[in-house]
Amino acid sequence: MSNSPLPEERPRLWELMAKTFPKYDEYATETTRGIPVVVLEPSGGWPRPEGRSRRLARRQGAPR
C-alpha cells in the first residue's frame, strides 16, 4: 500500500531519503519538477519481526 505523506512530513522524509541515497538532493537541483515522496506500507504476506522492517531486522541480527 502506498500514499503521499502529509505536507508537514515531507521535509523529514526527504531528508531521510537523501541520507539513504544522496543523489536525490543532486537530482532535485537539476530539475524544476517536484519529486514525489511516497510512503510504502506492507499489505501483509510476511510477518514483520516485532513490527520492524525486514531491512532493519537484518541489520539488527534477526534471521532472514
mmCIF file of the N, C-alpha and C atoms, coordinates in Angstrom:
data_MODEL
# 
_entry.id   MODEL 
# 
loop_
_atom_site.group_PDB 
_atom_site.id 
_atom_site.type_symbol 
_atom_site.label_atom_id 
_atom_site.label_alt_id 
_atom_site.label_comp_id 
_atom_site.label_asym_id 
_atom_site.label_entity_id 
_atom_site.label_seq_id 
_atom_site.pdbx_PDB_ins_code 
_atom_site.Cartn_x 
_atom_site.Cartn_y 
_atom_site.Cartn_z 
_atom_site.occupancy 
_atom_site.B_iso_or_equiv 
_atom_site.pdbx_formal_charge 
_atom_site.auth_seq_id 
_atom_site.auth_comp_id 
_atom_site.auth_asym_id 
_atom_site.auth_atom_id 
_atom_site.pdbx_PDB_model_num 
ATOM 1   N N  . MET A 1 1  ? 0.839  -1.150  0.000   1.00 0.00 ? 1  MET A N  1 
ATOM 2   C CA . MET A 1 1  ? 0.000  0.000   0.000   1.00 0.00 ? 1  MET A CA 1 
ATOM 3   C C  . MET A 1 1  ? 0.904  1.238   0.000   1.00 0.00 ? 1  MET A C  1 
ATOM 4   N N  . SER A 1 2  ? 0.512  2.263   -0.703  1.00 0.00 ? 2  SER A N  1 
ATOM 5   C CA . SER A 1 2  ? 1.299  3.492   -0.731  1.00 0.00 ? 2  SER A CA 1 
ATOM 6   C C  . SER A 1 2  ? 0.380  4.694   -0.590  1.00 0.00 ? 2  SER A C  1 
ATOM 7   N N  . ASN A 1 3  ? 0.953  5.768   -0.085  1.00 0.00 ? 3  ASN A N  1 
ATOM 8   C CA . ASN A 1 3  ? 0.223  7.025   -0.014  1.00 0.00 ? 3  ASN A CA 1 
ATOM 9   C C  . ASN A 1 3  ? 1.219  8.167   0.056   1.00 0.00 ? 3  ASN A C  1 
ATOM 10  N N  . SER A 1 4  ? 0.737  9.359   -0.134  1.00 0.00 ? 4  SER A N  1 
ATOM 11  C CA . SER A 1 4  ? 1.583  10.539  -0.051  1.00 0.00 ? 4  SER A CA 1 
ATOM 12  C C  . SER A 1 4  ? 1.637  11.001  1.401   1.00 0.00 ? 4  SER A C  1 
ATOM 13  N N  . PRO A 1 5  ? 2.796  11.481  1.846   1.00 0.00 ? 5  PRO A N  1 
ATOM 14  C CA . PRO A 1 5  ? 2.872  11.968  3.224   1.00 0.00 ? 5  PRO A CA 1 
ATOM 15  C C  . PRO A 1 5  ? 2.124  13.289  3.375   1.00 0.00 ? 5  PRO A C  1 
ATOM 16  N N  . LEU A 1 6  ? 1.801  13.618  4.590   1.00 0.00 ? 6  LEU A N  1 
ATOM 17  C CA . LEU A 1 6  ? 1.227  14.929  4.860   1.00 0.00 ? 6  LEU A CA 1 
ATOM 18  C C  . LEU A 1 6  ? 2.276  15.986  4.536   1.00 0.00 ? 6  LEU A C  1 
ATOM 19  N N  . PRO A 1 7  ? 1.851  17.174  4.148   1.00 0.00 ? 7  PRO A N  1 
ATOM 20  C CA . PRO A 1 7  ? 2.827  18.210  3.773   1.00 0.00 ? 7  PRO A CA 1 
ATOM 21  C C  . PRO A 1 7  ? 3.875  18.478  4.852   1.00 0.00 ? 7  PRO A C  1 
ATOM 22  N N  . GLU A 1 8  ? 3.480  18.418  6.113   1.00 0.00 ? 8  GLU A N  1 
ATOM 23  C CA . GLU A 1 8  ? 4.458  18.670  7.184   1.00 0.00 ? 8  GLU A CA 1 
ATOM 24  C C  . GLU A 1 8  ? 5.432  17.511  7.385   1.00 0.00 ? 8  GLU A C  1 
ATOM 25  N N  . GLU A 1 9  ? 5.117  16.314  6.874   1.00 0.00 ? 9  GLU A N  1 
ATOM 26  C CA . GLU A 1 9  ? 6.014  15.162  6.982   1.00 0.00 ? 9  GLU A CA 1 
ATOM 27  C C  . GLU A 1 9  ? 7.065  15.130  5.873   1.00 0.00 ? 9  GLU A C  1 
ATOM 28  N N  . ARG A 1 10 ? 6.776  15.783  4.749   1.00 0.00 ? 10 ARG A N  1 
ATOM 29  C CA . ARG A 1 10 ? 7.637  15.687  3.572   1.00 0.00 ? 10 ARG A CA 1 
ATOM 30  C C  . ARG A 1 10 ? 9.093  16.101  3.829   1.00 0.00 ? 10 ARG A C  1 
ATOM 31  N N  . PRO A 1 11 ? 9.373  17.231  4.492   1.00 0.00 ? 11 PRO A N  1 
ATOM 32  C CA . PRO A 1 11 ? 10.777 17.607  4.704   1.00 0.00 ? 11 PRO A CA 1 
ATOM 33  C C  . PRO A 1 11 ? 11.583 16.555  5.474   1.00 0.00 ? 11 PRO A C  1 
ATOM 34  N N  . ARG A 1 12 ? 10.973 15.983  6.508   1.00 0.00 ? 12 ARG A N  1 
ATOM 35  C CA . ARG A 1 12 ? 11.669 14.949  7.287   1.00 0.00 ? 12 ARG A CA 1 
ATOM 36  C C  . ARG A 1 12 ? 11.922 13.707  6.441   1.00 0.00 ? 12 ARG A C  1 
ATOM 37  N N  . LEU A 1 13 ? 10.923 13.311  5.655   1.00 0.00 ? 13 LEU A N  1 
ATOM 38  C CA . LEU A 1 13 ? 11.082 12.122  4.818   1.00 0.00 ? 13 LEU A CA 1 
ATOM 39  C C  . LEU A 1 13 ? 12.083 12.366  3.694   1.00 0.00 ? 13 LEU A C  1 
ATOM 40  N N  . TRP A 1 14 ? 12.070 13.574  3.129   1.00 0.00 ? 14 TRP A N  1 
ATOM 41  C CA . TRP A 1 14 ? 13.040 13.903  2.081   1.00 0.00 ? 14 TRP A CA 1 
ATOM 42  C C  . TRP A 1 14 ? 14.456 13.794  2.649   1.00 0.00 ? 14 TRP A C  1 
ATOM 43  N N  . GLU A 1 15 ? 14.672 14.332  3.840   1.00 0.00 ? 15 GLU A N  1 
ATOM 44  C CA . GLU A 1 15 ? 15.996 14.267  4.465   1.00 0.00 ? 15 GLU A CA 1 
ATOM 45  C C  . GLU A 1 15 ? 16.425 12.816  4.661   1.00 0.00 ? 15 GLU A C  1 
ATOM 46  N N  . LEU A 1 16 ? 15.514 11.975  5.098   1.00 0.00 ? 16 LEU A N  1 
ATOM 47  C CA . LEU A 1 16 ? 15.810 10.554  5.274   1.00 0.00 ? 16 LEU A CA 1 
ATOM 48  C C  . LEU A 1 16 ? 16.173 9.908   3.940   1.00 0.00 ? 16 LEU A C  1 
ATOM 49  N N  . MET A 1 17 ? 15.402 10.217  2.893   1.00 0.00 ? 17 MET A N  1 
ATOM 50  C CA . MET A 1 17 ? 15.709 9.666   1.562   1.00 0.00 ? 17 MET A CA 1 
ATOM 51  C C  . MET A 1 17 ? 17.078 10.135  1.082   1.00 0.00 ? 17 MET A C  1 
ATOM 52  N N  . ALA A 1 18 ? 17.380 11.415  1.272   1.00 0.00 ? 18 ALA A N  1 
ATOM 53  C CA . ALA A 1 18 ? 18.651 11.974  0.792   1.00 0.00 ? 18 ALA A CA 1 
ATOM 54  C C  . ALA A 1 18 ? 19.837 11.403  1.566   1.00 0.00 ? 18 ALA A C  1 
ATOM 55  N N  . LYS A 1 19 ? 19.636 11.079  2.832   1.00 0.00 ? 19 LYS A N  1 
ATOM 56  C CA . LYS A 1 19 ? 20.715 10.432  3.600   1.00 0.00 ? 19 LYS A CA 1 
ATOM 57  C C  . LYS A 1 19 ? 20.956 9.017   3.082   1.00 0.00 ? 19 LYS A C  1 
ATOM 58  N N  . THR A 1 20 ? 19.884 8.354   2.692   1.00 0.00 ? 20 THR A N  1 
ATOM 59  C CA . THR A 1 20 ? 19.981 6.990   2.184   1.00 0.00 ? 20 THR A CA 1 
ATOM 60  C C  . THR A 1 20 ? 20.575 6.960   0.777   1.00 0.00 ? 20 THR A C  1 
ATOM 61  N N  . PHE A 1 21 ? 20.186 7.924   -0.052  1.00 0.00 ? 21 PHE A N  1 
ATOM 62  C CA . PHE A 1 21 ? 20.651 7.991   -1.431  1.00 0.00 ? 21 PHE A CA 1 
ATOM 63  C C  . PHE A 1 21 ? 20.907 9.448   -1.784  1.00 0.00 ? 21 PHE A C  1 
ATOM 64  N N  . PRO A 1 22 ? 22.137 9.946   -1.545  1.00 0.00 ? 22 PRO A N  1 
ATOM 65  C CA . PRO A 1 22 ? 22.453 11.366  -1.726  1.00 0.00 ? 22 PRO A CA 1 
ATOM 66  C C  . PRO A 1 22 ? 22.155 11.940  -3.114  1.00 0.00 ? 22 PRO A C  1 
ATOM 67  N N  . LYS A 1 23 ? 22.067 11.120  -4.121  1.00 0.00 ? 23 LYS A N  1 
ATOM 68  C CA . LYS A 1 23 ? 21.784 11.628  -5.464  1.00 0.00 ? 23 LYS A CA 1 
ATOM 69  C C  . LYS A 1 23 ? 20.411 12.292  -5.558  1.00 0.00 ? 23 LYS A C  1 
ATOM 70  N N  . TYR A 1 24 ? 19.501 12.021  -4.620  1.00 0.00 ? 24 TYR A N  1 
ATOM 71  C CA . TYR A 1 24 ? 18.200 12.695  -4.629  1.00 0.00 ? 24 TYR A CA 1 
ATOM 72  C C  . TYR A 1 24 ? 18.386 14.209  -4.545  1.00 0.00 ? 24 TYR A C  1 
ATOM 73  N N  . ASP A 1 25 ? 19.241 14.669  -3.626  1.00 0.00 ? 25 ASP A N  1 
ATOM 74  C CA . ASP A 1 25 ? 19.481 16.106  -3.499  1.00 0.00 ? 25 ASP A CA 1 
ATOM 75  C C  . ASP A 1 25 ? 20.098 16.670  -4.768  1.00 0.00 ? 25 ASP A C  1 
ATOM 76  N N  . GLU A 1 26 ? 21.037 15.929  -5.337  1.00 0.00 ? 26 GLU A N  1 
ATOM 77  C CA . GLU A 1 26 ? 21.677 16.377  -6.580  1.00 0.00 ? 26 GLU A CA 1 
ATOM 78  C C  . GLU A 1 26 ? 20.639 16.489  -7.693  1.00 0.00 ? 26 GLU A C  1 
ATOM 79  N N  . TYR A 1 27 ? 19.804 15.475  -7.833  1.00 0.00 ? 27 TYR A N  1 
ATOM 80  C CA . TYR A 1 27 ? 18.783 15.486  -8.881  1.00 0.00 ? 27 TYR A CA 1 
ATOM 81  C C  . TYR A 1 27 ? 17.796 16.631  -8.670  1.00 0.00 ? 27 TYR A C  1 
ATOM 82  N N  . ALA A 1 28 ? 17.450 16.900  -7.417  1.00 0.00 ? 28 ALA A N  1 
ATOM 83  C CA . ALA A 1 28 ? 16.490 17.969  -7.130  1.00 0.00 ? 28 ALA A CA 1 
ATOM 84  C C  . ALA A 1 28 ? 16.997 19.321  -7.615  1.00 0.00 ? 28 ALA A C  1 
ATOM 85  N N  . THR A 1 29 ? 18.303 19.519  -7.626  1.00 0.00 ? 29 THR A N  1 
ATOM 86  C CA . THR A 1 29 ? 18.854 20.796  -8.105  1.00 0.00 ? 29 THR A CA 1 
ATOM 87  C C  . THR A 1 29 ? 18.892 20.862  -9.624  1.00 0.00 ? 29 THR A C  1 
ATOM 88  N N  . GLU A 1 30 ? 18.750 19.726  -10.297 1.00 0.00 ? 30 GLU A N  1 
ATOM 89  C CA . GLU A 1 30 ? 18.851 19.666  -11.753 1.00 0.00 ? 30 GLU A CA 1 
ATOM 90  C C  . GLU A 1 30 ? 17.502 19.632  -12.457 1.00 0.00 ? 30 GLU A C  1 
ATOM 91  N N  . THR A 1 31 ? 16.422 19.689  -11.700 1.00 0.00 ? 31 THR A N  1 
ATOM 92  C CA . THR A 1 31 ? 15.096 19.622  -12.311 1.00 0.00 ? 31 THR A CA 1 
ATOM 93  C C  . THR A 1 31 ? 14.195 20.696  -11.725 1.00 0.00 ? 31 THR A C  1 
ATOM 94  N N  . THR A 1 32 ? 13.173 21.037  -12.469 1.00 0.00 ? 32 THR A N  1 
ATOM 95  C CA . THR A 1 32 ? 12.216 22.020  -11.965 1.00 0.00 ? 32 THR A CA 1 
ATOM 96  C C  . THR A 1 32 ? 10.944 21.347  -11.456 1.00 0.00 ? 32 THR A C  1 
ATOM 97  N N  . ARG A 1 33 ? 10.814 20.076  -11.739 1.00 0.00 ? 33 ARG A N  1 
ATOM 98  C CA . ARG A 1 33 ? 9.595  19.376  -11.309 1.00 0.00 ? 33 ARG A CA 1 
ATOM 99  C C  . ARG A 1 33 ? 9.702  18.975  -9.837  1.00 0.00 ? 33 ARG A C  1 
ATOM 100 N N  . GLY A 1 34 ? 8.569  18.824  -9.204  1.00 0.00 ? 34 GLY A N  1 
ATOM 101 C CA . GLY A 1 34 ? 8.552  18.323  -7.835  1.00 0.00 ? 34 GLY A CA 1 
ATOM 102 C C  . GLY A 1 34 ? 8.780  16.826  -7.836  1.00 0.00 ? 34 GLY A C  1 
ATOM 103 N N  . ILE A 1 35 ? 9.685  16.363  -7.017  1.00 0.00 ? 35 ILE A N  1 
ATOM 104 C CA . ILE A 1 35 ? 9.974  14.932  -6.935  1.00 0.00 ? 35 ILE A CA 1 
ATOM 105 C C  . ILE A 1 35 ? 9.050  14.329  -5.886  1.00 0.00 ? 35 ILE A C  1 
ATOM 106 N N  . PRO A 1 36 ? 8.254  13.340  -6.267  1.00 0.00 ? 36 PRO A N  1 
ATOM 107 C CA . PRO A 1 36 ? 7.300  12.763  -5.321  1.00 0.00 ? 36 PRO A CA 1 
ATOM 108 C C  . PRO A 1 36 ? 7.994  12.044  -4.163  1.00 0.00 ? 36 PRO A C  1 
ATOM 109 N N  . VAL A 1 37 ? 7.362  12.128  -3.019  1.00 0.00 ? 37 VAL A N  1 
ATOM 110 C CA . VAL A 1 37 ? 7.753  11.331  -1.853  1.00 0.00 ? 37 VAL A CA 1 
ATOM 111 C C  . VAL A 1 37 ? 6.556  10.437  -1.570  1.00 0.00 ? 37 VAL A C  1 
ATOM 112 N N  . VAL A 1 38 ? 6.797  9.143   -1.493  1.00 0.00 ? 38 VAL A N  1 
ATOM 113 C CA . VAL A 1 38 ? 5.720  8.180   -1.297  1.00 0.00 ? 38 VAL A CA 1 
ATOM 114 C C  . VAL A 1 38 ? 6.033  7.343   -0.068  1.00 0.00 ? 38 VAL A C  1 
ATOM 115 N N  . VAL A 1 39 ? 5.030  7.114   0.747   1.00 0.00 ? 39 VAL A N  1 
ATOM 116 C CA . VAL A 1 39 ? 5.165  6.270   1.931   1.00 0.00 ? 39 VAL A CA 1 
ATOM 117 C C  . VAL A 1 39 ? 4.619  4.892   1.578   1.00 0.00 ? 39 VAL A C  1 
ATOM 118 N N  . LEU A 1 40 ? 5.460  3.879   1.720   1.00 0.00 ? 40 LEU A N  1 
ATOM 119 C CA . LEU A 1 40 ? 5.043  2.498   1.435   1.00 0.00 ? 40 LEU A CA 1 
ATOM 120 C C  . LEU A 1 40 ? 4.807  1.760   2.742   1.00 0.00 ? 40 LEU A C  1 
ATOM 121 N N  . GLU A 1 41 ? 3.743  0.998   2.775   1.00 0.00 ? 41 GLU A N  1 
ATOM 122 C CA . GLU A 1 41 ? 3.424  0.193   3.946   1.00 0.00 ? 41 GLU A CA 1 
ATOM 123 C C  . GLU A 1 41 ? 3.125  -1.220  3.479   1.00 0.00 ? 41 GLU A C  1 
ATOM 124 N N  . PRO A 1 42 ? 3.569  -2.222  4.242   1.00 0.00 ? 42 PRO A N  1 
ATOM 125 C CA . PRO A 1 42 ? 3.288  -3.599  3.835   1.00 0.00 ? 42 PRO A CA 1 
ATOM 126 C C  . PRO A 1 42 ? 1.782  -3.873  3.867   1.00 0.00 ? 42 PRO A C  1 
ATOM 127 N N  . SER A 1 43 ? 1.348  -4.675  2.923   1.00 0.00 ? 43 SER A N  1 
ATOM 128 C CA . SER A 1 43 ? -0.072 -5.018  2.870   1.00 0.00 ? 43 SER A CA 1 
ATOM 129 C C  . SER A 1 43 ? -0.330 -6.399  3.439   1.00 0.00 ? 43 SER A C  1 
ATOM 130 N N  . GLY A 1 44 ? 0.700  -7.009  3.977   1.00 0.00 ? 44 GLY A N  1 
ATOM 131 C CA . GLY A 1 44 ? 0.571  -8.348  4.534   1.00 0.00 ? 44 GLY A CA 1 
ATOM 132 C C  . GLY A 1 44 ? 1.390  -9.321  3.709   1.00 0.00 ? 44 GLY A C  1 
ATOM 133 N N  . GLY A 1 45 ? 1.308  -10.584 4.036   1.00 0.00 ? 45 GLY A N  1 
ATOM 134 C CA . GLY A 1 45 ? 2.023  -11.587 3.260   1.00 0.00 ? 45 GLY A CA 1 
ATOM 135 C C  . GLY A 1 45 ? 3.309  -12.059 3.912   1.00 0.00 ? 45 GLY A C  1 
ATOM 136 N N  . TRP A 1 46 ? 3.835  -11.295 4.845   1.00 0.00 ? 46 TRP A N  1 
ATOM 137 C CA . TRP A 1 46 ? 5.016  -11.738 5.578   1.00 0.00 ? 46 TRP A CA 1 
ATOM 138 C C  . TRP A 1 46 ? 4.972  -11.110 6.958   1.00 0.00 ? 46 TRP A C  1 
ATOM 139 N N  . PRO A 1 47 ? 5.341  -11.850 7.966   1.00 0.00 ? 47 PRO A N  1 
ATOM 140 C CA . PRO A 1 47 ? 5.322  -11.277 9.318   1.00 0.00 ? 47 PRO A CA 1 
ATOM 141 C C  . PRO A 1 47 ? 6.538  -10.383 9.541   1.00 0.00 ? 47 PRO A C  1 
ATOM 142 N N  . ARG A 1 48 ? 6.307  -9.209  10.077  1.00 0.00 ? 48 ARG A N  1 
ATOM 143 C CA . ARG A 1 48 ? 7.413  -8.321  10.395  1.00 0.00 ? 48 ARG A CA 1 
ATOM 144 C C  . ARG A 1 48 ? 7.895  -8.636  11.806  1.00 0.00 ? 48 ARG A C  1 
ATOM 145 N N  . PRO A 1 49 ? 9.189  -8.920  11.976  1.00 0.00 ? 49 PRO A N  1 
ATOM 146 C CA . PRO A 1 49 ? 9.698  -9.212  13.315  1.00 0.00 ? 49 PRO A CA 1 
ATOM 147 C C  . PRO A 1 49 ? 9.493  -8.015  14.237  1.00 0.00 ? 49 PRO A C  1 
ATOM 148 N N  . GLU A 1 50 ? 8.694  -8.194  15.251  1.00 0.00 ? 50 GLU A N  1 
ATOM 149 C CA . GLU A 1 50 ? 8.462  -7.157  16.260  1.00 0.00 ? 50 GLU A CA 1 
ATOM 150 C C  . GLU A 1 50 ? 8.098  -5.817  15.638  1.00 0.00 ? 50 GLU A C  1 
ATOM 151 N N  . GLY A 1 51 ? 7.381  -5.841  14.499  1.00 0.00 ? 51 GLY A N  1 
ATOM 152 C CA . GLY A 1 51 ? 6.932  -4.613  13.879  1.00 0.00 ? 51 GLY A CA 1 
ATOM 153 C C  . GLY A 1 51 ? 7.997  -3.860  13.105  1.00 0.00 ? 51 GLY A C  1 
ATOM 154 N N  . ARG A 1 52 ? 9.191  -4.418  12.964  1.00 0.00 ? 52 ARG A N  1 
ATOM 155 C CA . ARG A 1 52 ? 10.271 -3.730  12.254  1.00 0.00 ? 52 ARG A CA 1 
ATOM 156 C C  . ARG A 1 52 ? 10.285 -4.130  10.797  1.00 0.00 ? 52 ARG A C  1 
ATOM 157 N N  . SER A 1 53 ? 10.887 -3.308  9.969   1.00 0.00 ? 53 SER A N  1 
ATOM 158 C CA . SER A 1 53 ? 11.042 -3.667  8.568   1.00 0.00 ? 53 SER A CA 1 
ATOM 159 C C  . SER A 1 53 ? 12.041 -4.805  8.449   1.00 0.00 ? 53 SER A C  1 
ATOM 160 N N  . ARG A 1 54 ? 11.995 -5.521  7.336   1.00 0.00 ? 54 ARG A N  1 
ATOM 161 C CA . ARG A 1 54 ? 12.943 -6.620  7.126   1.00 0.00 ? 54 ARG A CA 1 
ATOM 162 C C  . ARG A 1 54 ? 14.383 -6.118  7.124   1.00 0.00 ? 54 ARG A C  1 
ATOM 163 N N  . ARG A 1 55 ? 14.631 -5.002  6.434   1.00 0.00 ? 55 ARG A N  1 
ATOM 164 C CA . ARG A 1 55 ? 15.997 -4.485  6.335   1.00 0.00 ? 55 ARG A CA 1 
ATOM 165 C C  . ARG A 1 55 ? 16.525 -4.121  7.724   1.00 0.00 ? 55 ARG A C  1 
ATOM 166 N N  . LEU A 1 56 ? 15.719 -3.443  8.515   1.00 0.00 ? 56 LEU A N  1 
ATOM 167 C CA . LEU A 1 56 ? 16.141 -3.066  9.864   1.00 0.00 ? 56 LEU A CA 1 
ATOM 168 C C  . LEU A 1 56 ? 16.347 -4.310  10.713  1.00 0.00 ? 56 LEU A C  1 
ATOM 169 N N  . ALA A 1 57 ? 15.457 -5.270  10.583  1.00 0.00 ? 57 ALA A N  1 
ATOM 170 C CA . ALA A 1 57 ? 15.584 -6.504  11.359  1.00 0.00 ? 57 ALA A CA 1 
ATOM 171 C C  . ALA A 1 57 ? 16.890 -7.216  11.000  1.00 0.00 ? 57 ALA A C  1 
ATOM 172 N N  . ARG A 1 58 ? 17.256 -7.256  9.706   1.00 0.00 ? 58 ARG A N  1 
ATOM 173 C CA . ARG A 1 58 ? 18.510 -7.893  9.298   1.00 0.00 ? 58 ARG A CA 1 
ATOM 174 C C  . ARG A 1 58 ? 19.706 -7.147  9.860   1.00 0.00 ? 58 ARG A C  1 
ATOM 175 N N  . ARG A 1 59 ? 19.651 -5.814  9.822   1.00 0.00 ? 59 ARG A N  1 
ATOM 176 C CA . ARG A 1 59 ? 20.759 -5.026  10.359  1.00 0.00 ? 59 ARG A CA 1 
ATOM 177 C C  . ARG A 1 59 ? 20.937 -5.304  11.855  1.00 0.00 ? 59 ARG A C  1 
ATOM 178 N N  . GLN A 1 60 ? 19.847 -5.611  12.529  1.00 0.00 ? 60 GLN A N  1 
ATOM 179 C CA . GLN A 1 60 ? 19.909 -5.853  13.962  1.00 0.00 ? 60 GLN A CA 1 
ATOM 180 C C  . GLN A 1 60 ? 20.107 -7.332  14.296  1.00 0.00 ? 60 GLN A C  1 
ATOM 181 N N  . GLY A 1 61 ? 20.378 -8.157  13.269  1.00 0.00 ? 61 GLY A N  1 
ATOM 182 C CA . GLY A 1 61 ? 20.753 -9.537  13.503  1.00 0.00 ? 61 GLY A CA 1 
ATOM 183 C C  . GLY A 1 61 ? 19.639 -10.548 13.487  1.00 0.00 ? 61 GLY A C  1 
ATOM 184 N N  . ALA A 1 62 ? 18.420 -10.181 13.123  1.00 0.00 ? 62 ALA A N  1 
ATOM 185 C CA . ALA A 1 62 ? 17.326 -11.149 13.052  1.00 0.00 ? 62 ALA A CA 1 
ATOM 186 C C  . ALA A 1 62 ? 17.554 -12.092 11.870  1.00 0.00 ? 62 ALA A C  1 
ATOM 187 N N  . PRO A 1 63 ? 17.147 -13.355 12.001  1.00 0.00 ? 63 PRO A N  1 
ATOM 188 C CA . PRO A 1 63 ? 17.294 -14.277 10.868  1.00 0.00 ? 63 PRO A CA 1 
ATOM 189 C C  . PRO A 1 63 ? 16.431 -13.841 9.690   1.00 0.00 ? 63 PRO A C  1 
ATOM 190 N N  . ARG A 1 64 ? 16.856 -14.219 8.490   1.00 0.00 ? 64 ARG A N  1 
ATOM 191 C CA . ARG A 1 64 ? 16.096 -13.871 7.292   1.00 0.00 ? 64 ARG A CA 1 
ATOM 192 C C  . ARG A 1 64 ? 14.873 -14.712 7.132   1.00 0.00 ? 64 ARG A C  1 
# 
